[in-house]
Amino acid sequence: MSRAIERSSTASSAPPLDLLHKLQLFRSTLVNFLEWRNFGDVVHGCYVRVLLEMRSNDENRRESPDNYYIALVKGAQRGPVYSGFSADAVTTEWHIVIELPPCFRSTQNGNVVQLNSISNSPFRQAEYQNWVVMTNETRELSFPSLPQLQFRLGMLEEHKQQALAPEPRRRKTGEDGQAAALRERMMEEHRKRITDEILATHVKMRRIAQLKTLSLEELQEAEREILDMITNVRVAINERSKCMLCHNRLCTEICYPCKHQVLCKDCAKSIHGHCPAPGCVAPVQYTFEAFTS
């Protein structure tokens, strides 16, 4: 994809907010893209809702209430390794290069931000209006045309489909059965990891004292984050409650002597060898149903 096509001409009017929403990359989405070899090209030309802390005084009056801004993604570059952007302690050396609003020209880190600064919430109307006003007042910035944005949206969707689609055709290139099965299992694990990472989106819980100092809009966003976390916890509890062999029915049977409750009634009848609990190597002598009140 030619980057010159996307920014070669100026546009006199701002693109609609709903189109920006389609081109918005959330933090969880970016995390899923990290392993792609063309990561920088995939994210280039999209938009992010980014938290920017350092501001110049002349633009303070127009900043969004929670300091989030709409920013064009110019690409990605490697830098110091960091973590804190996902719940499973993943680290990365990828940093996102953005087109900074005019009031951030003198920030310490230039136009490079970490994934921690990227929001998982959609652009807000006030942030969109702020972006339109600042772009109109700055000669160095211009709006991309609708054809440019539609072209970029098509490229983004194509990248997503290519990354998430199964690849059964490769089995015909001479792989033996064992190698094909191993590759298919790795692909399935990769798709499951993508789903798990989306469900496990990192949320920093606020202290009660901090909540009292937040605006109504910030409290509403905190409420959404907490509800999302509750949903994720319930999903995790439901998954942990399922049998570790069939991954379908609930665990009702206890293995003896290790006492792990990791089997459903049907799988317990056919269990042989060691307990299937992670890290457990105890042989299963027999199983019995858990006592519940």
C-alpha positions as CSV (number, residue, x, y, z in Angstrom):
1,M,0.0,0.0,0.0
2,S,1.4,3.4,-1.0
3,R,1.5,5.9,1.9
4,A,1.6,8.7,-0.6
5,I,-1.9,7.8,-1.8
6,E,-3.3,8.3,1.6
7,R,-2.0,11.9,2.3
8,S,-1.3,13.2,-1.2
9,S,-4.1,15.6,-1.3
10,T,-5.9,17.9,1.1
11,A,-9.6,17.8,2.0
12,S,-11.7,20.8,2.8
13,S,-14.1,19.1,5.2
14,A,-13.7,16.7,8.2
15,P,-14.6,13.1,7.7
16,P,-17.7,11.9,9.6
17,L,-17.2,10.6,13.1
18,D,-18.8,7.2,12.2
19,L,-16.1,6.6,9.6
20,L,-13.3,7.5,12.1
21,H,-14.9,4.9,14.5
22,K,-14.4,2.3,11.8
23,L,-10.8,3.2,11.4
24,Q,-10.2,3.4,15.2
25,L,-7.7,0.9,16.6
26,F,-8.2,0.0,20.2
27,R,-5.4,-1.1,22.5
28,S,-6.6,-4.7,22.6
29,T,-6.7,-4.7,18.7
30,L,-3.1,-3.4,18.6
31,V,-2.0,-6.1,21.0
32,N,-3.4,-8.7,18.7
33,F,-1.5,-7.1,15.7
34,L,1.9,-7.1,17.4
35,E,3.0,-10.5,16.0
36,W,2.3,-9.5,12.4
37,R,5.4,-9.0,10.3
38,N,3.8,-6.0,8.6
39,F,2.6,-4.5,11.9
40,G,3.8,-0.9,11.0
41,D,2.0,-1.0,7.6
42,V,-1.2,-2.4,9.1
43,V,-1.6,0.4,11.6
44,H,-0.4,3.2,9.4
45,G,-3.3,5.6,8.4
46,C,-5.7,4.4,11.2
47,Y,-6.7,6.5,14.2
48,V,-6.3,6.0,18.0
49,R,-7.8,7.6,21.1
50,V,-4.6,8.5,22.9
51,L,-4.0,9.8,26.4
52,L,-1.6,12.8,26.3
53,E,-0.4,14.2,29.6
54,M,2.0,17.0,28.5
55,R,0.3,20.1,27.0
56,S,1.3,23.6,26.1
57,N,-0.6,26.4,27.8
58,D,-2.1,28.0,24.6
59,E,-4.3,25.0,23.9
60,N,-5.4,24.1,27.4
61,R,-8.9,25.6,26.9
62,R,-9.7,23.3,24.1
63,E,-8.5,20.0,25.5
64,S,-10.9,17.1,26.1
65,P,-12.0,16.8,29.8
66,D,-10.0,13.5,30.3
67,N,-7.0,14.5,28.2
68,Y,-7.8,12.0,25.4
69,Y,-7.2,13.1,21.8
70,I,-7.9,11.7,18.4
71,A,-4.6,11.0,16.6
72,L,-3.6,9.7,13.2
73,V,-1.2,6.7,13.3
74,K,1.8,7.3,11.2
75,G,3.3,3.9,11.8
76,A,5.2,2.0,14.4
77,Q,8.9,1.7,15.5
78,R,10.9,-0.4,17.9
79,G,12.3,1.0,21.1
80,P,12.8,0.1,24.8
81,V,10.9,-2.9,26.0
82,Y,7.9,-2.2,28.2
83,S,4.8,-3.9,29.7
84,G,1.6,-2.9,31.5
85,F,-0.7,-2.8,28.4
86,S,-2.2,-6.3,28.9
87,A,-3.3,-8.4,31.8
88,D,-0.9,-11.3,31.2
89,A,2.4,-9.4,31.7
90,V,3.2,-9.4,27.9
91,T,6.1,-7.2,26.9
92,T,6.8,-5.5,23.6
93,E,9.4,-3.2,22.0
94,W,6.8,-1.7,19.6
95,H,5.9,2.0,20.0
96,I,3.2,3.7,18.1
97,V,4.1,6.8,16.0
98,I,1.2,9.3,15.8
99,E,0.6,12.7,14.3
100,L,0.5,14.9,17.4
101,P,-2.1,17.7,17.9
102,P,-0.4,21.2,17.5
103,C,-0.4,21.8,21.3
104,F,1.9,18.7,21.8
105,R,4.7,19.7,19.5
106,S,7.2,20.0,22.4
107,T,6.4,16.9,24.3
108,Q,9.3,14.9,25.8
109,N,8.8,11.7,23.8
110,G,8.1,13.5,20.5
111,N,5.3,11.8,18.6
112,V,5.9,8.3,19.9
113,V,3.5,6.7,22.5
114,Q,3.3,3.3,24.2
115,L,0.3,1.0,24.0
116,N,-0.5,1.9,27.6
117,S,-1.7,5.3,26.3
118,I,-4.1,3.9,23.8
119,S,-7.7,3.8,24.9
120,N,-10.2,0.8,24.5
121,S,-13.1,3.2,24.4
122,P,-14.5,4.8,21.1
123,F,-14.0,8.4,20.2
124,R,-16.3,10.9,21.9
125,Q,-18.2,13.7,20.2
126,A,-16.3,16.4,22.2
127,E,-13.0,14.8,21.2
128,Y,-14.1,14.7,17.6
129,Q,-15.1,18.4,17.6
130,N,-11.8,19.3,19.3
131,W,-9.9,17.4,16.6
132,V,-11.8,19.2,13.8
133,V,-11.2,22.7,15.3
134,M,-7.4,22.1,15.8
135,T,-7.0,20.6,12.3
136,N,-8.8,23.5,10.7
137,E,-6.6,26.0,12.6
138,T,-3.3,24.4,11.7
139,R,-1.7,24.8,8.3
140,E,0.5,21.8,8.7
141,L,-2.5,19.5,9.2
142,S,-5.3,18.6,6.8
143,F,-8.2,16.2,6.6
144,P,-7.8,13.1,4.4
145,S,-10.4,12.7,1.7
146,L,-13.3,10.3,1.9
147,P,-11.8,8.1,-0.9
148,Q,-8.5,7.9,1.0
149,L,-10.2,6.8,4.2
150,Q,-12.4,4.3,2.4
151,F,-9.3,2.8,0.7
152,R,-7.5,2.6,4.1
153,L,-10.6,1.0,5.7
154,G,-10.7,-1.7,3.0
155,M,-7.0,-2.4,3.5
156,L,-7.5,-2.7,7.3
157,E,-10.4,-5.2,6.8
158,E,-8.3,-7.2,4.4
159,H,-5.4,-7.5,6.9
160,K,-7.8,-8.6,9.6
161,Q,-9.3,-11.3,7.4
162,Q,-6.0,-12.6,6.3
163,A,-4.7,-12.8,9.9
164,L,-7.7,-14.6,11.4
165,A,-8.7,-16.9,8.5
166,P,-7.8,-20.6,8.8
167,E,-5.2,-21.9,6.3
168,P,-6.2,-25.5,5.3
169,R,-4.5,-25.1,1.8
170,R,-1.0,-25.5,3.2
171,R,-1.7,-29.2,4.0
172,K,-1.4,-30.0,0.3
173,T,2.2,-28.8,0.0
174,G,3.9,-32.0,1.2
175,E,3.4,-31.8,5.0
176,D,3.0,-35.2,6.7
177,G,0.0,-35.8,9.0
178,Q,1.9,-35.0,12.2
179,A,3.3,-31.7,11.0
180,A,-0.1,-30.6,9.6
181,A,-1.8,-31.5,12.9
182,L,0.9,-29.6,14.8
183,R,0.5,-26.5,12.6
184,E,-3.3,-26.6,12.8
185,R,-3.1,-26.9,16.6
186,M,-0.7,-23.9,16.7
187,M,-3.1,-21.8,14.6
188,E,-6.0,-22.7,16.9
189,E,-4.0,-21.7,19.9
190,H,-3.2,-18.5,18.2
191,R,-6.8,-17.7,17.5
192,K,-7.7,-18.6,21.1
193,R,-5.0,-16.3,22.4
194,I,-6.4,-13.5,20.4
195,T,-9.8,-14.1,21.9
196,D,-8.4,-14.3,25.4
197,E,-6.4,-11.1,25.0
198,I,-9.5,-9.2,24.0
199,L,-11.4,-10.6,27.0
200,A,-8.5,-9.8,29.3
201,T,-8.1,-6.2,28.3
202,H,-6.1,-4.4,30.9
203,V,-8.0,-2.1,33.2
204,K,-6.4,-0.1,36.0
205,M,-8.8,0.0,38.9
206,R,-9.2,3.4,40.6
207,R,-9.1,3.9,44.3
208,I,-12.3,5.2,46.1
209,A,-10.5,8.5,47.0
210,Q,-9.7,9.1,43.4
211,L,-13.2,8.5,42.3
212,K,-14.4,11.4,44.4
213,T,-12.2,13.8,42.4
214,L,-13.4,12.7,38.9
215,S,-15.9,14.5,36.7
216,L,-19.2,12.9,35.8
217,E,-17.9,11.9,32.3
218,E,-14.8,10.3,33.9
219,L,-17.0,8.4,36.4
220,Q,-19.2,7.1,33.6
221,E,-16.1,5.8,31.8
222,A,-14.8,4.2,35.0
223,E,-18.2,2.5,35.4
224,R,-17.9,1.1,31.9
225,E,-14.4,-0.2,32.6
226,I,-15.6,-1.9,35.9
227,L,-18.6,-3.5,34.2
228,D,-16.3,-4.8,31.4
229,M,-14.0,-6.2,34.0
230,I,-16.9,-7.9,35.8
231,T,-17.9,-9.5,32.5
232,N,-14.4,-10.7,31.9
233,V,-14.2,-12.2,35.4
234,R,-17.4,-14.0,34.9
235,V,-16.2,-15.4,31.6
236,A,-13.0,-16.6,33.3
237,I,-14.9,-18.2,36.2
238,N,-17.1,-20.0,33.8
239,E,-14.1,-21.3,31.8
240,R,-12.3,-22.4,35.0
241,S,-15.4,-24.3,36.1
242,K,-15.4,-26.5,33.0
243,C,-14.0,-30.0,32.7
244,M,-10.3,-30.0,31.8
245,L,-10.8,-32.9,29.4
246,C,-14.0,-32.2,27.4
247,H,-13.9,-28.4,28.1
248,N,-17.7,-28.5,27.9
249,R,-19.4,-29.7,31.1
250,L,-19.0,-28.4,34.6
251,C,-16.4,-29.9,37.0
252,T,-18.3,-32.0,39.5
253,E,-15.8,-34.8,40.3
254,I,-12.8,-34.7,42.6
255,C,-9.6,-36.7,41.8
256,Y,-8.1,-38.6,44.7
257,P,-5.5,-38.3,46.3
258,C,-4.6,-34.9,44.8
259,K,-8.2,-33.6,45.4
260,H,-8.3,-31.5,42.3
261,Q,-11.9,-30.8,41.1
262,V,-11.2,-30.7,37.4
263,L,-13.5,-33.4,35.8
264,C,-17.1,-33.8,34.8
265,K,-19.0,-36.9,35.7
266,D,-18.7,-38.5,32.2
267,C,-15.0,-37.9,31.8
268,A,-14.3,-39.1,35.4
269,K,-15.5,-42.6,34.3
270,S,-12.8,-42.9,31.7
271,I,-9.9,-41.1,33.4
272,H,-6.7,-43.1,33.5
273,G,-3.2,-42.1,34.6
274,H,-2.4,-38.7,36.0
275,C,-4.7,-35.9,37.1
276,P,-5.3,-33.4,34.2
277,A,-4.9,-30.3,36.5
278,P,-2.0,-28.1,35.3
279,G,1.2,-29.1,36.9
280,C,-0.3,-32.1,38.8
281,V,1.5,-35.4,38.3
282,A,-0.4,-37.4,40.9
283,P,-2.0,-40.7,39.6
284,V,-5.7,-40.8,39.9
285,Q,-6.7,-43.7,42.2
286,Y,-10.4,-43.0,42.0
287,T,-12.8,-40.0,41.7
288,F,-15.9,-39.0,43.7
289,E,-18.5,-36.3,43.4
290,A,-18.0,-33.1,45.3
291,F,-20.4,-32.4,48.2
292,T,-22.3,-29.2,47.8
293,S,-24.9,-27.6,50.1
